Amino acid sequence: MRSALFVTLVLGLLPHPALSQVVAAHGPEVNAAVGYSYLNLSQAPSSRAGLNGADANLSVDFRSRVGLRLDVGYARGSNVLGSGRHADVLSYVAGPVAYPIHYRRWTTYAEALVGAAKVTGPIPSANGFLGAYVNKLAWVLGGGLEYDLSSSWAFRAGPEYLHTLYYTTPTRISGQNNMRAVAEIVHRFGGRRR
């Protein structure tokens, strides 16, 4: 009886051909992007200013269709509103990203990011323009297209709505409705998205 139990135990510990097949595990896919951004910034009382700058982000995609993105953007413009002062926006936001459509080398993406933005610029006043900055809540809704250049590189471009806060008068802070366009080169660590 003991020898039968011993043989069963030893055979149970040996790899069985049907059970020894290893299924490859897929971890999160990481990609980094850097590129150019153009920001159409809302200015008081009803003016807009064009700012140019850079955008960089890091995404961790947990499945082929969803992930998380951290985005940092900076844009600057000179002599805004003819004030002789510059305006700039430094945004740092994070949130979910989705990839709803994959077709050959093309992928669409949509993102909803929340964080903050430091907005600097002129404020109209009775004595001309004042300079100030606000560092408060900001959020981004956007989307666009990615085109695979190779298994590890892609080009991404799309429009985004960037909501920030800034002074409309020397004593009042209000929301700004800004449009941002980005064009980026993407590097995927580990190759093409599944």
Secondary structure as the mmCIF struct_conf table of DSSP 4:
data_model
#
loop_
_struct_conf.conf_type_id
_struct_conf.id
_struct_conf.beg_label_comp_id
_struct_conf.beg_label_asym_id
_struct_conf.beg_label_seq_id
_struct_conf.end_label_comp_id
_struct_conf.end_label_asym_id
_struct_conf.end_label_seq_id
HELX_RH_AL_P HELX_RH_AL_P1 ARG A 2 LEU A 13
BEND BEND1 LEU A 14 LEU A 14
HELX_LH_PP_P HELX_LH_PP_P1 PRO A 15 HIS A 16
TURN_TY1_P TURN_TY1_P1 PRO A 17 LEU A 19
HELX_LH_PP_P HELX_LH_PP_P2 GLN A 21 ALA A 25
STRN STRN1 GLU A 29 GLN A 43
TURN_TY1_P TURN_TY1_P2 ALA A 44 SER A 46
STRN STRN2 SER A 47 ASP A 61
BEND BEND2 PHE A 62 ARG A 65
STRN STRN3 VAL A 66 GLY A 77
BEND BEND3 SER A 78 ASN A 79
HELX_RH_3T_P HELX_RH_3T_P1 VAL A 80 GLY A 82
BEND BEND4 SER A 83 GLY A 84
STRN STRN4 ALA A 87 ALA A 98
STRN STRN5 HIS A 102 TYR A 103
TURN_TY1_P TURN_TY1_P3 ARG A 104 ARG A 105
STRN STRN6 TRP A 106 SER A 125
TURN_TY1_P TURN_TY1_P4 ALA A 126 ASN A 127
STRN STRN7 GLY A 128 ASP A 148
BEND BEND5 LEU A 149 SER A 152
STRN STRN8 TRP A 153 THR A 169
TURN_TY1_P TURN_TY1_P5 PRO A 170 THR A 171
STRN STRN9 ARG A 172 PHE A 189
TURN_TY1_P TURN_TY1_P6 GLY A 190 GLY A 190
BEND BEND6 GLY A 191 ARG A 192
#
